[in-house]
Amino acid sequence: MGYTRRVTLPALAEPLRAAVRRLLVVAMACVVVWELERSESVEGRELKRVLIRPSGRQTSRRRPVTAPALLPGLPVLLAIPDLLEACDGDLRQLRDLAPKAMPFLDTG
């Protein structure tokens, strides 16, 4: 008889937990974007305008905001407070660091 390797539940538990956590985070982000897309408040309109920019998507006059265009901007927006804290809120330092991150891009 051949040897059959059995995978035990503890061996699968941690990767499964990690996958479930990632799915929950993605689901929460989708709910946030879905609610924001339907928001008509002043804050909602401003947030939509901010989140659309990092996506790089073109919008139409008929439908200027879509969930797929909002979703890429959400992690960018959520990362900004940590970035500002790391640079002590010095926006000039961030502006000076950006070209160094991508030296082959002409930013000037």
C-alpha angles and dihedrals in degrees: 000000000000124000115253117197114220120209110219125218094246089058090056098038100083098046089045092051090049092050092049091050091051091049091050092051091049091048091051091050090051091051091050091050093044091053092044092050089059096043117115097182122117090246090048093052091049093048091049090052090051096045095049094061099068091049092066090213123145116235132205128227089239093056110013095170129045131171093240089055093048098046099070091053095056098074090043091054093045091052095054098081091053091047092050091048091051090053095040089245093295104148092182089060090052091048090051093047096051097074090047090058091058106026094171093061118089105227097168 
